Amino acid sequence: MPRSVLAIDAGTTGVTALVVGEEGSVIASGYREFEQHFPGDGWVEHDLNDIWSATLGAARIALAGLSDIGSNTADIAAVGIANQRETVCFWDRETLGAARRAIVWQDRRTATMCEEWREAGHEPRVAALTGLRLDPYFSGTKIAWVREHDPVTWANVESGRVAIGTVDSYLIARMTRGLFHVTDASNASRTLLYDLHTGAWSAELCELFGVPVEALPEIVPSYGIIARTDPASFLGIDVPISGIAGDQQAALVGQAGTTKGS
C-alpha cells in the first residue's frame, strides 16, 4: 500500500487535517473549529487545550477516511505541521496543559509598549536584526506583556516549569508527550527575538523584551526528522514529525515555490 502523510494546518479559527498521498492527492480530510476569546478591546486569545482538542478531532476524522481506500494508520509515514504564526503559547512542561490562554497574532494590547520602545530608539536595531518593525503583531511584545501583567505565569516561566513557544512548538510538545520543545525559522523569525544573520535567538533582543532564552524552543530545520510522535499521546501513531512551517511560508511551498526565484 502506498504511504501517506498526515498534514495538519493549525489555523486561527480551526484545525484542518489532510491525509496526502505520495503524488500529492488528498485522500481524506477533517476539520474542527475552536473558540475565539475577546477579553478586552483589541484583545484576542485562544485556549491551548481547545487547539489540541481540535487537532485530535480533525486528525481522527481524516484518519477514519483511510478505511475508504482499504488503508489504515499503519500507512502514515510522517506528520507535517503548518500553523498560525506569531501567536504565543505558554504551557506546563510536565502536564502539557495551558498555563494561560495564548495571545493571538491579531491581538493589539501591546500597542503602547511598542510606542515606548520606538520612542526609546530601539526600532532601528530591532529592524536590523529581525527585518521587522516594532509592532504588537509579533510574539516578543506579547511575551513582554505577560511578564509585566501575569506574575503567576511569569514566575513559572522563570522557574523553568512553563515553556514559551508558537503554536507549532506547542503541538509538537503535545504529540511527543513533552519530549521535544522545538520550532523552525519560519516561526522563530516572526517573534522579534530571532537574529536573521545568525539564525539563532538573539540574546540582545531577549534582554530588550525580558524573555529568558531557556524558555524558548530549540530552532531546528523546517524539514527532516524533527521529532517522533508518541502513540499514547497522538492517536496511536508512532511516526516522524518531518515538517514544520508557518502558514504563509507553507503556502509558498504549496504553490510550488520550492526554488529560489520561483
Backbone as a ProteinNet text record, in pm:
[ID]
protein_1_A
[PRIMARY]
MPRSVLAIDAGTTGVTALVVGEEGSVIASGYREFEQHFPGDGWVEHDLNDIWSATLGAARIALAGLSDIGSNTADIAAVGIANQRETVCFWDRETLGAARRAIVWQDRRTATMCEEWREAGHEPRVAALTGLRLDPYFSGTKIAWVREHDPVTWANVESGRVAIGTVDSYLIARMTRGLFHVTDASNASRTLLYDLHTGAWSAELCELFGVPVEALPEIVPSYGIIARTDPASFLGIDVPISGIAGDQQAALVGQAGTTKGS
[TERTIARY]
84.4	0	88.6	64.1	141.5	129.2	233.2	234	183.5	136.1	72.8	132.9	104.9	146.7	22.6	25.2	-79.8	-35.8	-103.3	-69.6	-169.9	-120.1	-204.9	-183	-292.1	-288.2	-363.6	-288.7	-347.9	-367	-485.1	-512.5	-566.8	-619.6	-665.4	-802.8	-888.3	-1023.6	-1050.6	-958.9	-979.1	-857.9	-867.9	-758.8	-808.7	-731.4	-758.1	-654	-697.4	-605.9	-631.9	-525.2	-533.9	-445.8	-495.8	-410.5	-375.2	-246.1	-198.9	-117.9	-150.9	-82	51.4	122.7	258.1	261.5	154.2	150.6	91.6	63.7	9.7	-140.9	-209.4	-355.8	-406.9	-519.4	-580.6	-668.9	-634.7	-707.4	-825.3	-805.4	-910.6	-881.1	-984.8	-966.4	-1058.9	-1022.3	-1105.3	-1086.4	-1185.3	-1176.6	-1251.4	-1194.3	-1259.1	-1230.6	-1335.4	-1319.3	-1290.3	-1236.7	-1223.8	-1265.7	-1291.1	-1349.7	-1248.3	-1298.2	-1219.4	-1259.8	-1162.6	-1190.6	-1146.6	-1234.1	-1207.5	-1226.4	-1129.2	-1147.2	-1134.1	-1089.7	-1075.2	-1075	-1081.1	-1080.6	-947.9	-954.1	-833.5	-758.7	-815.4	-751.5	-812.6	-728	-773.6	-692.3	-762.1	-694.4	-752.3	-670	-711.6	-676.7	-760.3	-729.8	-649.5	-528.6	-443.8	-506.6	-580.6	-645.5	-749.5	-814.2	-908.9	-836.3	-720.1	-642.9	-600.7	-556.4	-514.6	-633.4	-747	-866	-909.8	-902.6	-938.9	-841.2	-714.4	-613.8	-642.8	-670.5	-703.8	-831.5	-932.3	-1059.3	-1047.3	-977.7	-959.9	-879.5	-774.4	-691.2	-769.7	-852.9	-934.5	-1024.7	-1088.2	-1177.9	-1100.4	-985.6	-905.5	-857.5	-810.2	-758.2	-868.7	-990	-1102	-1129.9	-1098.3	-1120.2	-1027.8	-922	-831.1	-900.5	-999.4	-1068	-1142.7	-1176.9	-1249.3	-1164.3	-1032	-943.7	-869.8	-923.4	-863.3	-731.2	-712.8	-587.3	-613.8	-507.8	-522	-402.6	-395.8	-291.5	-151.2	-139.7	-7.1	56.9	-24	29.1	69.7	54.5	102.2	253.5	325	471.3	527.7	454.9	507.7	395.3	424.2	332.8	401.4	325.8	374.7	279.8	333.2	253.1	274.4	163.9	164.2	77.5	108.4	38	27.4	-74.1	-81.9	45.8	101.3	228.3	203.5	310.3	312.7	233.9	128.9	52.1	145.1	143.7	240.6	170.4	232.7	173.3	258.2	191.2	257.1	197.1	280.9	227.4	320.9	262.1	335.4	416.7	546.1	633	600.5	545.7	517.3	378.5	276.3	139.4	100.5	170.6	143.6	13.3	-49	-168.5	-132.8	-231.5	-209.9	-183.5	-78.9	-51.8	-140.2	-180.7	-271	-317.3	-413.3	-455	-343.2	-338.2	-244.7	-289.5	-192.6	-221.5	-202	-308.1	-314.8	-250.3	-209.3	-137.5	-213.6	-348.8	-424.4	-427	-391.8	-405.4	-320.9	-380.5	-312.6	-283.7	-287.1	-274	-137.8	-37.4	96.9	128.3	26.1	49.8	124.5	84.2	151	294.7	317.2	452.6	541.6	487.9	566.4	602	508.3	535.8	645.9	645.5	750.1	886.1	892	1019.5	1068	973.2	1011.6	1065.3	997.2	1041	1176.9	1207	1337.9	1447.2	1409.5	1508.4	1546.8	1464	1501.6	1468.4	1377.2	1328.3	1436.7	1529.4	1630.7	1712.5	1750.2	1828.3	1743.8	1619.6	1529.9	1512.7	1490.5	1471.7	1597.6	1714.1	1839.9	1861.9	1819.7	1839.9	1731.5	1607.8	1494	1427.5	1448.5	1376	1232.8	1197.1	1059.7	1051.8	932.5	906.2	865.9	873.5	817.2	665.8	596.3	451.9	389	267.3	200.8	179.3	185.2	169.7	264.4	384.6	491.6	501.3	546.5	536.9	613.6	731.7	814.3	744.6	665.1	592.4	486.4	425.7	321.7	381.7	500.2	568	602.8	649.2	681.3	558	442.4	318	288	302.6	278	374.7	499.4	598	553	492.3	452.4	316.8	227.7	88.4	37.3	113.2	68.3	178.8	188.2	300.6	302.8	187	184.5	246.7	199.9	258	406	442	581.9	673.7	626.5	707.6	735.5	637.2	656.6	746	744.5	840.8	982.3	1002.4	1136.6	1187	1096.1	1138	1167.4	1129.4	1150	1033.1	927.2	811.7	730.5	721.5	639	727.2	692.7	761.6	687.7	762.5	705.5	732.4	633.8	655	541.5	550.7	443.9	357.4	252.3	155.9	220.6	313.5	381.3	454.7	524.4	602.2	510.9	396.1	300.7	246	206.3	151.5	255.1	379.3	483.9	507.1	503.5	515.7	404.3	282	170.5	183.2	223.3	234.2	344.8	445.8	562	565.9	455	446.8	551.5	576.8	666.2	813.6	849.3	990.8	1063.3	988.7	1051.3	991.7	1081.8	1041.7	1117.4	1055.1	1124.3	1034.1	1098.2	1029.9	1123	1077.7	1164.1	1183	1266.9	1299	1179.5	1087.9	972.9	883.6	880.3	806	891.4	1014.9	1102.8	1124.3	1128.2	1155.8	1040.4	927.4	812	793.5	895	881.8	942.6	1026.4	1111.6	1226.4	1250.4	1357.8	1464.8	1446.9	1532.5	1624.2	1752.2	1852.2	1865.6	1822.8	1828.9	1971.5	2067.6	2206.5	2275.3	2237.2	2298.7	2210.7	2082.3	1990.1	1965	1968.6	1952.2	1876.1	1832	1772.4	1875.3	1831.6	1920.2	1921.2	2037.4	2048.5	2014.1	2052.5	2024.5	1874.4	1801.5	1657.5	1583.4	1629	1567.6	1583.2	1696.8	1716.6	1624.7	1610.1	1523.7	1380.5	1329.2	1190.4	1174.5	1285.8	1280.1	1242.9	1288	1249.9	1367.3	1351.3	1459.8	1473.4	1589.7	1606.6	1585.9	1611.3	1595	1447.8	1355.6	1213.2	1167.4	1248.3	1211.1	1247.9	1182.1	1213.3	1346.7	1403	1520	1477.8	1560.2	1530.8	1593.2	1509.1	1553.2	1516.9	1572.1	1534.2	1384.2	1332.1	1188.8	1148.4	1243.5	1210.1	1323	1289.4	1383.1	1317.3	1395.3	1341	1349.5	1241.9	1240.3	1211.4	1115.7	1073.7	1000.4	943.5	865.8	742.9	628.7	505.6	504.4	439.3	419.8	281.8	273.4	143.1	40	85.3	-9.5	-67.8	1.9	-42.9	-114.7	-81.5	-132.6	-192.7	-310.2	-397.1	-332.5	-239.5	-176.5	-72.6	-35.8	57.8	200.2	291.3	433.1	514	527.6	596.6	677.3	769.8	843.2	752.8	781.6	730.8	837.7	803.9	906	894.5	802.8	792.4	723.4	778.6	715.7	728	621.8	631.8	517	546.6	440.8	350.5	223.1	126.5	158.2	209.1	239	357.1	458.5	570.9	527.9	441.7	391.5	311.7	238.1	161.3	253.5	370.8	467.2	507.6	534.4	569.4	450.2	330.6	210.8	183.6	236.1	223.1	346.6	421.5	538.5	654.4	660	774.1	885.7	946.9	1045.8	1189.3	1208	1343.3	1354.1	1474.4	1496.2	1449.7	1364.3	1314.3	1191.4	1145	1027.5	898.1
-119.2	0	125.2	221.6	345.9	416.6	482.9	550.9	693.4	749.2	880.3	966.5	1095.9	1192.3	1252.2	1266.6	1338.5	1483.5	1571.8	1714.4	1788.8	1869.4	1942.7	2091.8	2164.7	2310.6	2366.8	2413.9	2471.1	2620.5	2658.1	2795.7	2878.8	2994.6	3090.3	3056.2	2995.7	2963.9	2814.6	2733.5	2590	2514.4	2383.5	2295	2205.3	2201.1	2111.5	2000.7	1878.7	1765.4	1699.9	1672.8	1606.9	1483	1376.2	1262.4	1279.2	1295	1326.9	1209.6	1166.3	1054.1	1092.3	993.3	1013.9	1109	1116.2	1204	1340.7	1365.3	1494.3	1502.5	1394.2	1395.2	1384.1	1450.6	1445	1321.4	1231.8	1106	1123.2	1199.9	1221.2	1351	1409	1535.6	1543.3	1629.4	1656.5	1799.8	1854.1	1993.3	2006.1	2085	2118.9	2265.5	2338.4	2476.8	2480	2594.3	2616.7	2760.1	2784.1	2910.4	3024.6	3143.2	3265.7	3341.1	3400.6	3476	3621	3714.2	3857.4	3926.3	3911.2	3960.6	4111.2	4181.6	4326.5	4386.9	4518.5	4588.3	4563.2	4501.4	4470.9	4347.7	4276.1	4155.7	4031.9	3935.4	3808.6	3696.2	3596.8	3485.9	3351.4	3248	3110.1	3024.9	2927.5	2827.8	2715.8	2693.3	2590.5	2451.7	2426	2295.7	2277.9	2388	2382	2353	2416	2391	2244.6	2189.9	2049.6	1957.2	1985.7	1903.7	1909.1	2028.5	2042.3	1966.7	1966.5	1892.2	1742.8	1691.4	1549.5	1516.8	1603.6	1578	1578.5	1678.1	1685.7	1567.2	1529.9	1416.7	1286.1	1268.6	1146.3	1133.1	1243.9	1240.5	1203.7	1267.8	1239.8	1095.8	1047.7	910.7	807.5	840.9	748.9	728.4	830.2	819.9	721.8	678.7	581	448.2	417	288.8	284	400.8	405.1	355.5	358	310.8	183.2	117.8	-7	11.6	127.5	158.3	181.2	208.6	239.9	323.3	354.5	444.6	387.6	257.1	197.9	248.6	303.5	354.8	502	564.7	702.2	698.8	770.2	769.5	881.7	993.5	1109.8	1208.7	1303.4	1414.1	1544.3	1636.1	1770.5	1872.7	1986.2	2088.7	2224.2	2290.3	2433	2502.2	2627	2688.9	2839.8	2894.5	3038.8	3084.8	3193.5	3241.5	3349.5	3386.1	3496	3470.3	3389.7	3358.1	3293.5	3346.2	3299.5	3214.1	3100.6	2997.3	2975.3	2944.6	2914.3	2784.2	2683.6	2557.4	2495.5	2413.1	2342.6	2230.3	2228.2	2128.5	1985.7	1969.3	1834.7	1786.9	1867.5	1825	1853.5	1946.3	1993.4	2072.4	2099	2182.9	2329.3	2407.7	2550.8	2621	2702.9	2784.5	2908.4	2954.2	3066.9	3060.6	3143.7	3148.6	3204.2	3153.2	3207	3346.4	3433.9	3566.7	3558.5	3587.6	3559	3670.7	3637.9	3731.9	3861.6	3858.1	3982	4075.6	4024.3	4098.8	4226.4	4338.5	4469.1	4527.9	4450	4504.9	4568.5	4535.7	4588.9	4714.7	4779.8	4898.8	5007.6	5033.3	5137	5097.3	4971.8	4925.1	4943	4911.5	4927	5073	5161.5	5304.1	5349.2	5297.6	5332.4	5282.2	5162	5110.7	5194.3	5236.1	5321.4	5455.1	5515.3	5644.4	5633.5	5516.4	5494.1	5467.5	5463.1	5448.7	5306.9	5208.6	5068.7	5015.9	5081.9	5020.9	4998.4	5091.8	5064.9	4938.7	4917.5	4799	4671.9	4677.7	4562.8	4527	4627.6	4603.8	4546.2	4594.6	4546.2	4398.1	4354.4	4214.8	4121.5	4172.2	4084.2	4108.7	4226.9	4263.3	4303.9	4322.4	4352.5	4485.2	4542.4	4663.7	4626.8	4725.4	4708.2	4720.3	4610.2	4609.1	4501.8	4525	4425	4290.3	4288.5	4165.4	4055.3	4092.2	3994.8	3944.3	3819.9	3745.7	3807.8	3864	3916	4021.2	4105.9	4209.7	4146.7	4039.4	3971.7	3901.9	3843.1	3780.5	3886.1	4002.3	4110.9	4154.5	4154.6	4191	4091.1	3962.3	3860.9	3879	3909.6	3932.9	4045.7	4148.9	4265	4248.3	4167.4	4167.7	4034.4	3927.2	3796.4	3736.3	3782.5	3740.5	3591	3527.7	3384.5	3304.3	3331.6	3261.8	3291.9	3419.5	3455.9	3392.5	3378.4	3310.4	3166.5	3102.7	2965.7	2958.6	3063.2	3070.7	3079.1	3167.2	3187.8	3065.8	2989.7	2869.2	2752.1	2766.3	2659.3	2565.3	2587.6	2497.8	2520.9	2646.6	2681.4	2711.3	2652.4	2676.2	2782.7	2851.3	2951	2905.6	2921.3	2886.6	2933.6	2901.7	2928.5	2802.9	2810.5	2700.9	2569.8	2577.4	2455.2	2387.2	2466.1	2406.7	2346.4	2410.6	2353.3	2220.1	2214.5	2089.9	1978	2011.1	1908.4	1858.8	1949.7	1906.8	1809.1	1839.1	1750.1	1616.3	1620.3	1497	1405.2	1462.7	1384.4	1361	1389.8	1375.7	1462.4	1578	1674.1	1649.8	1553.7	1521.8	1623.8	1698.8	1794.5	1933.1	2031.6	2173.1	2241.7	2245.3	2289.7	2380.2	2456.6	2534.8	2544.2	2611.3	2630.4	2779.1	2812.3	2952.5	3031.2	2966.1	3039.7	3091	3021.4	3068.6	3157.6	3116.2	3195.5	3335.8	3347.3	3477.5	3574.8	3531.1	3619.4	3659.1	3637.3	3664.2	3796.2	3858.6	3973.1	3931.2	3801.7	3751.9	3676.3	3664.2	3580.9	3669.2	3640.7	3715	3651.1	3724.5	3671.7	3643.1	3711.2	3699	3575.9	3537.9	3421.6	3297.5	3315.2	3201.9	3144.8	3231.5	3186.3	3292.2	3253.4	3352.4	3459.3	3583	3695.2	3724.3	3712.2	3746.2	3893.2	3978.4	4121.7	4149.6	4085.5	4108.7	4042	3925.3	3861.9	3950.3	4016.9	4109.2	4230.2	4283.6	4400.1	4370.7	4253.4	4219.9	4142.7	4114.7	4046.9	3900.5	3833	3693.8	3601.5	3506.7	3410.7	3313.9	3312	3231.3	3082.9	3039.8	2898	2854.7	2950.1	2916.4	2894.2	2937	2930.5	2795.4	2756.9	2628.9	2629.3	2512	2495.3	2518.3	2590	2614.6	2502.8	2433.2	2318	2340.8	2261.2	2275.4	2254.6	2314.2	2304.4	2166.1	2086.9	1952.3	1857.1	1728.6	1626.3	1547.6	1474.3	1402.2	1497.2	1568.5	1673.9	1616.7	1527	1465	1336.4	1271.2	1149.9	1150.7	1119.5	1120.2	1006.8	1033.3	931.4	869.9	739.6	680.4	693.2	695	709.2	849.7	945.2	1084.2	1126.8	1061.3	1108	994.6	950.3	864.7	733.8	682.9	555.4	561.3	681.6	697.7	712.2	635	639.6	661.9	789.7	825	953	983.5	1109.6	1230.1	1338.7	1470.2	1526.7	1541.5	1567.1	1702.7	1786.2	1919	2015.8	2138.4	2248.6	2371.8	2450.3	2579.3	2668.8	2797.2	2894.7	2891.9	2926	2903.4	2978.9	3102	3177.6	3117.5	3073.7	3007.4	2872.8	2801.6	2674.7	2696.6	2807.9	2838.7	2858.1	2915	2932.3	2796.7	2701.9	2567.5	2504.2	2525.7	2470.2	2522.9	2641.3	2698.8	2671.4	2567.6	2520	2618.3	2703.3	2793.4	2724.7	2626.1	2542.8	2573.1	2664.1	2703.9	2855.5	2905.5	3048.7	3116.6	3217.9	3292.5	3234.5	3117.9	3054.1	3119.2
0	0	0	-90.2	-89.4	44.7	84.3	212.6	198.4	311.2	312.3	421.8	413.5	514.6	578.9	709.9	780.6	793.4	721.5	721.8	808.7	900.9	994.5	975.9	954.3	945	1064.5	1163	1283.3	1260.7	1216.6	1179.1	1293.5	1259.7	1359.6	1414.6	1335.3	1380.4	1389	1339.8	1344.4	1293.9	1299.1	1256.6	1143.9	1035.8	923.6	923.8	902	887.1	752.2	679.4	549.6	549.2	490.7	456.8	309.9	282.5	147.8	94.2	-26.8	-88.4	-148.3	-197.4	-249.7	-368.5	-444.2	-561.2	-528.9	-400.6	-360.2	-358.7	-385.3	-383.7	-240.3	-212.8	-80.4	-72.3	17.5	33.8	128.6	235.9	335.1	408.7	468.1	538.7	658.9	752	868.6	912.6	982.1	1028.4	1160.3	1250.6	1376.3	1410.2	1442.7	1487.2	1636.8	1682.3	1825.4	1857.9	1984.9	2028.8	2025.9	1991	1998.5	2125.7	2193	2315.5	2295.7	2336.2	2320	2455.5	2546.7	2683.4	2700.1	2597.2	2605.6	2467.3	2461.5	2333.1	2261.3	2143.9	2067.9	2115	2211.5	2263.7	2197	2163.2	2106	2170.3	2222	2288.8	2244.8	2255.7	2231.3	2352.5	2380.8	2483	2416.5	2462.5	2402	2409.4	2515.2	2525.5	2414.5	2375.2	2263.4	2131.8	2113.1	1990.5	1983.5	2095.5	2097	2071.3	2134	2111.5	1965.8	1905.3	1764	1675.2	1712.3	1635.5	1639	1757.7	1769.6	1692.9	1704.8	1637.9	1487	1433.2	1288	1236.7	1310.4	1268.1	1272.2	1374.8	1381.6	1259.2	1220.5	1104.9	978.9	960.5	840.7	838.6	951.2	955.9	936.2	981.6	961.4	813.3	732.4	588.7	519.7	586.9	526.4	498.1	580.8	561.1	428.6	374.8	247.4	130.8	149.1	42	84	186.6	232.2	302.3	366.2	434	581.9	658	799.9	843.9	972.3	1021.5	1006	986.3	965.1	836.7	746.5	620.3	628	746.6	764.7	784.2	698.5	703.7	789	799.5	870.7	896.6	983.9	1014.3	977.3	918.1	890.5	949.9	993	1060.8	995.3	962	929	1033.5	1064.5	1176.7	1163.3	1233.5	1250.4	1320.3	1271.3	1325.6	1432.2	1502.5	1599.3	1727	1721.9	1842.3	1944.7	2067.5	2166.8	2271.8	2303	2387.2	2512	2621.8	2748.9	2801.8	2828.1	2877.7	2980.1	3065.8	3170.6	3106.7	3133.1	3069.5	3113.6	3233	3283.2	3242.9	3268.8	3239.1	3094.7	3030.2	2894.2	2884.2	2998	2998.6	2980.6	2938.7	2917.7	3050.2	3054.3	3171.9	3174	3056.5	3038.4	2892.9	2858.6	2719.2	2631.7	2509.3	2410.1	2368.3	2343	2288.9	2137.8	2063.6	1920.3	1839.2	1719.5	1633	1610.8	1607.4	1582.6	1703	1819.4	1944.3	1943	1986.1	1979.3	2117.4	2221.1	2355.7	2382.9	2302.9	2329.7	2249.1	2194.3	2111.4	2187.9	2312	2391.2	2422.7	2453.8	2481.2	2358.6	2241.4	2118.3	2094.1	2122.4	2105.1	2200.9	2321.6	2418.2	2371.9	2316.8	2264.4	2145.7	2061.8	1948.5	1997.3	2093.6	2147	2214.6	2267.8	2330.9	2228.1	2100.6	1994.3	1958.5	1996.6	1974.3	1834.6	1762.5	1638.3	1532.7	1508.9	1405.4	1432.8	1557.5	1590.4	1577.3	1624.1	1610.3	1463.3	1379.9	1236.4	1172.6	1215	1157.7	1188	1305.5	1344.7	1291.5	1284	1254.8	1120	1061.6	940.5	967.3	1093.8	1133.6	1207.4	1208.3	1285.5	1427.7	1516.1	1649	1637.1	1650.4	1630.2	1718.4	1769.1	1852.8	1785.7	1653.9	1575.9	1623.4	1664	1682.4	1826.6	1839.2	1964.8	2080.3	2052.8	2160.6	2243.5	2178.1	2252.4	2341.3	2296.3	2373.5	2496.2	2476.7	2590	2694.5	2648.7	2741.6	2819.5	2754.5	2823.5	2934.6	2907.3	3009.6	3125.7	3095.3	3201.6	3294.3	3239.2	3319	3386.6	3329.7	3374.6	3427.5	3416.5	3465	3551.8	3677.6	3762.1	3793.4	3800.3	3831.3	3717.2	3595.3	3480.1	3468.6	3488.6	3468.4	3572.1	3694.6	3796	3754	3692.8	3646	3522.5	3441	3330.2	3386.1	3481.9	3537.1	3613.2	3672.1	3745	3651.5	3524.7	3428.3	3412.7	3489.2	3480.7	3353.8	3309.8	3194	3073.8	2961.2	2834.2	2754.6	2668	2577.7	2435	2348.9	2208.8	2121.6	1994.6	1900	1886.6	1805.4	1800.1	1755.4	1662.1	1617.7	1732.2	1812.1	1921.1	2027.6	2050.5	2145.7	2095.3	1969.3	1915.3	1917	1885.2	1887.8	2030.3	2127.4	2266.8	2302.7	2260.6	2291.1	2218.5	2092	2013	2062.3	2127.4	2170.4	2321.4	2388.7	2534.3	2604.6	2547.8	2610.5	2589.2	2505.9	2486.4	2399.3	2318.3	2227.6	2247.3	2254.6	2259.3	2146.5	2028.4	1907.4	1824.2	1736.3	1634.5	1514.8	1408.9	1292.4	1267.1	1170.3	1143.8	1092.8	1020.2	967.6	1079.2	1190.7	1307.3	1397.2	1421.3	1507.6	1453.2	1320.7	1259	1271.6	1327.7	1346.4	1492.5	1573.3	1716.6	1761.5	1680.1	1718.4	1808.9	1820.5	1906.5	1828.3	1698.1	1612.3	1528.8	1534.7	1458	1319.7	1217.6	1081.2	1035.7	1092.9	1049	1107.4	1228	1292.7	1286.1	1256.2	1255.1	1392.7	1494.5	1632.3	1711.2	1830.9	1919.8	1952.8	1956.8	1984.9	2134.3	2197.1	2338.8	2361.4	2267.1	2278.1	2278.5	2188.3	2179.9	2295.2	2336.7	2453.1	2576.4	2588.5	2700.4	2687.7	2566.9	2545.6	2588.3	2550.4	2580.8	2711.7	2778.6	2907.4	2899.3	2793.4	2770	2802.1	2894.1	2919.9	2803	2740.4	2619.5	2647.2	2770.1	2802.1	2801.5	2804.5	2796.4	2653.3	2557.6	2416.4	2355.9	2246.9	2183.1	2110.4	2094.8	2009.1	1864.3	1789.1	1648	1565.1	1489.8	1411	1264.3	1172.4	1031.1	1010	903.6	874.8	825.7	781.3	734.6	771.3	771.6	817.2	928.6	1004.2	1119.9	1238.5	1264.1	1365.4	1503.6	1509.9	1635.6	1599.2	1698.1	1671.1	1760.4	1702.9	1780.6	1882	1993.7	2096.3	2075.1	2047.1	2014.5	2125.7	2250.4	2360.5	2367.4	2309.6	2313.1	2186.5	2073.2	1945.2	1863.2	1905	1824.3	1780.2	1860.8	1829.5	1719.5	1677.9	1566.2	1619.1	1563.7	1600.4	1473	1433.8	1308.7	1329.8	1239.3	1249.6	1223.8	1293.2	1253.8	1161.5	1035	933.1	865.6	911.4	852.9	946.5	955.6	1028.6	940.6	934.1	865.5	908.6	925.8	941.9	820.4	839.5	731.8	603.1	614.2	492.8	416.5	488.3	422	363.2	434.2	382.1	254	247	125.9	5.8	29.2	-79.9	-137.6	-49.5	-96.2	-166.7	-112.4	-173.1	-312.5	-342.2	-475.8	-561.7	-521.8	-596.7	-594.5	-493.6	-479.1	-403.6	-465	-396.8	-436.5	-531.4	-569.5	-566.7	-547.2	-539.3	-667.9	-651.2	-766	-831.2	-781.9	-844.4	-796.6
[MASK]
++++++++++++++++++++++++++++++++++++++++++++++++++++++++++++++++++++++++++++++++++++++++++++++++++++++++++++++++++++++++++++++++++++++++++++++++++++++++++++++++++++++++++++++++++++++++++++++++++++++++++++++++++++++++++++++++++++++++++++++++++++++++++++++++++++++

